């Protein structure tokens, strides 16, 4: 499991805290294109492209529900 199209993810900053959240839109030529979502509204905010090396550090989830639960825990200070 990892950077496949349709996988939800969270990035983790240098302090080990969740930073960005989104879904993988696709991979090509060592790059990963994602759609990022707002932490406040959950609405899409932008499309960004990262290297596969950067994305290798992210936390990917098997289901949208697991991703949502992890985000909720981060807001509750449990992450």
C-alpha atoms as an extended CHARMM CRD file, in Angstrom:
* protein
*
        79  EXT
         1         1  UNK       CA              0.0000000000        0.0000000000        0.0000000000  PROA      1               0.0000000000
         2         2  UNK       CA              1.2860000000        3.4520000000       -0.7230000000  PROA      2               0.0000000000
         3         3  UNK       CA              1.1370000000        6.1110000000       -3.3580000000  PROA      3               0.0000000000
         4         4  UNK       CA             -1.5460000000        4.4990000000       -5.5360000000  PROA      4               0.0000000000
         5         5  UNK       CA             -4.2090000000        6.6750000000       -7.1280000000  PROA      5               0.0000000000
         6         6  UNK       CA             -7.1430000000        7.1310000000       -4.7670000000  PROA      6               0.0000000000
         7         7  UNK       CA             -5.1780000000        6.5900000000       -1.5370000000  PROA      7               0.0000000000
         8         8  UNK       CA             -5.7790000000        9.0940000000        1.2450000000  PROA      8               0.0000000000
         9         9  UNK       CA             -2.7780000000       10.3850000000        3.1860000000  PROA      9               0.0000000000
        10        10  UNK       CA             -1.4160000000       12.7560000000        5.8010000000  PROA      10              0.0000000000
        11        11  UNK       CA              2.0070000000       14.3450000000        5.6310000000  PROA      11              0.0000000000
        12        12  UNK       CA              4.0550000000       14.5850000000        8.8100000000  PROA      12              0.0000000000
        13        13  UNK       CA              6.1920000000       17.6110000000        9.6660000000  PROA      13              0.0000000000
        14        14  UNK       CA              9.6320000000       17.6660000000       11.2960000000  PROA      14              0.0000000000
        15        15  UNK       CA              7.9780000000       17.5590000000       14.7440000000  PROA      15              0.0000000000
        16        16  UNK       CA              6.0770000000       14.3810000000       13.8920000000  PROA      16              0.0000000000
        17        17  UNK       CA              2.7370000000       16.1730000000       13.6400000000  PROA      17              0.0000000000
        18        18  UNK       CA              0.2610000000       15.9070000000       10.7870000000  PROA      18              0.0000000000
        19        19  UNK       CA              0.6700000000       18.7780000000        8.3470000000  PROA      19              0.0000000000
        20        20  UNK       CA             -1.2530000000       18.2600000000        5.1020000000  PROA      20              0.0000000000
        21        21  UNK       CA             -4.0640000000       15.9180000000        4.1500000000  PROA      21              0.0000000000
        22        22  UNK       CA             -5.2420000000       14.7470000000        0.7780000000  PROA      22              0.0000000000
        23        23  UNK       CA             -5.7650000000       12.0790000000       -1.8380000000  PROA      23              0.0000000000
        24        24  UNK       CA             -3.4210000000       10.8240000000       -4.5500000000  PROA      24              0.0000000000
        25        25  UNK       CA             -4.6000000000       11.7640000000       -8.0440000000  PROA      25              0.0000000000
        26        26  UNK       CA             -1.7870000000       10.0330000000       -9.9300000000  PROA      26              0.0000000000
        27        27  UNK       CA              1.9090000000        9.2400000000      -10.3560000000  PROA      27              0.0000000000
        28        28  UNK       CA              4.1910000000        9.8930000000      -13.2900000000  PROA      28              0.0000000000
        29        29  UNK       CA              7.9330000000       10.2200000000      -13.8640000000  PROA      29              0.0000000000
        30        30  UNK       CA              8.8300000000       10.0560000000      -10.1790000000  PROA      30              0.0000000000
        31        31  UNK       CA              6.2180000000       12.6410000000       -9.1950000000  PROA      31              0.0000000000
        32        32  UNK       CA              2.9790000000       12.2930000000       -7.2190000000  PROA      32              0.0000000000
        33        33  UNK       CA              0.0490000000       14.6290000000       -7.9280000000  PROA      33              0.0000000000
        34        34  UNK       CA             -2.3900000000       15.0860000000       -5.0740000000  PROA      34              0.0000000000
        35        35  UNK       CA             -5.4690000000       17.0340000000       -4.1040000000  PROA      35              0.0000000000
        36        36  UNK       CA             -5.1300000000       18.6970000000       -0.7070000000  PROA      36              0.0000000000
        37        37  UNK       CA             -8.0650000000       19.2700000000        1.6490000000  PROA      37              0.0000000000
        38        38  UNK       CA             -8.7350000000       21.9640000000        4.2390000000  PROA      38              0.0000000000
        39        39  UNK       CA             -8.3810000000       20.9330000000        7.8840000000  PROA      39              0.0000000000
        40        40  UNK       CA            -11.2500000000       23.2760000000        8.7590000000  PROA      40              0.0000000000
        41        41  UNK       CA            -13.9040000000       22.4910000000        6.1420000000  PROA      41              0.0000000000
        42        42  UNK       CA            -12.6180000000       19.3120000000        4.5110000000  PROA      42              0.0000000000
        43        43  UNK       CA            -13.0960000000       20.9770000000        1.1240000000  PROA      43              0.0000000000
        44        44  UNK       CA            -10.4980000000       20.6240000000       -1.6420000000  PROA      44              0.0000000000
        45        45  UNK       CA             -8.0880000000       23.5750000000       -1.6020000000  PROA      45              0.0000000000
        46        46  UNK       CA             -5.4310000000       22.8220000000       -4.2160000000  PROA      46              0.0000000000
        47        47  UNK       CA             -3.6500000000       20.3410000000       -6.4290000000  PROA      47              0.0000000000
        48        48  UNK       CA              0.0620000000       19.9510000000       -5.7750000000  PROA      48              0.0000000000
        49        49  UNK       CA              2.8850000000       17.7910000000       -7.1030000000  PROA      49              0.0000000000
        50        50  UNK       CA              5.5730000000       16.2290000000       -4.9190000000  PROA      50              0.0000000000
        51        51  UNK       CA              8.4660000000       13.8790000000       -5.5780000000  PROA      51              0.0000000000
        52        52  UNK       CA              8.0260000000       10.1950000000       -4.7850000000  PROA      52              0.0000000000
        53        53  UNK       CA             10.8600000000       10.6270000000       -2.2850000000  PROA      53              0.0000000000
        54        54  UNK       CA              8.8400000000       13.2440000000       -0.4100000000  PROA      54              0.0000000000
        55        55  UNK       CA              5.6820000000       11.1200000000       -0.5860000000  PROA      55              0.0000000000
        56        56  UNK       CA              7.5160000000        8.0680000000        0.7700000000  PROA      56              0.0000000000
        57        57  UNK       CA              7.4880000000        9.7930000000        4.1800000000  PROA      57              0.0000000000
        58        58  UNK       CA              3.6980000000       10.1800000000        4.2740000000  PROA      58              0.0000000000
        59        59  UNK       CA              1.1540000000        8.0870000000        6.1480000000  PROA      59              0.0000000000
        60        60  UNK       CA             -1.2210000000        6.3400000000        3.7090000000  PROA      60              0.0000000000
        61        61  UNK       CA             -4.5420000000        4.7410000000        4.6630000000  PROA      61              0.0000000000
        62        62  UNK       CA             -6.3850000000        1.7210000000        3.3080000000  PROA      62              0.0000000000
        63        63  UNK       CA             -9.7830000000        3.4330000000        3.5740000000  PROA      63              0.0000000000
        64        64  UNK       CA            -11.2410000000        6.9310000000        3.7060000000  PROA      64              0.0000000000
        65        65  UNK       CA            -12.7030000000        6.0820000000        7.1170000000  PROA      65              0.0000000000
        66        66  UNK       CA             -9.2400000000        5.2570000000        8.5510000000  PROA      66              0.0000000000
        67        67  UNK       CA             -7.9520000000        8.5610000000        7.1690000000  PROA      67              0.0000000000
        68        68  UNK       CA            -10.8440000000       10.5120000000        8.7060000000  PROA      68              0.0000000000
        69        69  UNK       CA            -10.3940000000        8.7950000000       12.0790000000  PROA      69              0.0000000000
        70        70  UNK       CA             -6.6710000000        9.5910000000       12.0960000000  PROA      70              0.0000000000
        71        71  UNK       CA             -7.4160000000       13.2490000000       11.3310000000  PROA      71              0.0000000000
        72        72  UNK       CA             -9.9780000000       13.3820000000       14.1330000000  PROA      72              0.0000000000
        73        73  UNK       CA             -7.4270000000       11.9450000000       16.5730000000  PROA      73              0.0000000000
        74        74  UNK       CA             -4.8950000000       14.5750000000       15.5070000000  PROA      74              0.0000000000
        75        75  UNK       CA             -7.3830000000       17.3280000000       16.3640000000  PROA      75              0.0000000000
        76        76  UNK       CA             -8.0540000000       15.6690000000       19.7190000000  PROA      76              0.0000000000
        77        77  UNK       CA             -4.3060000000       15.5720000000       20.4500000000  PROA      77              0.0000000000
        78        78  UNK       CA             -4.1260000000       11.7690000000       20.2770000000  PROA      78              0.0000000000
        79        79  UNK       CA             -1.9290000000       11.4540000000       17.2000000000  PROA      79              0.0000000000
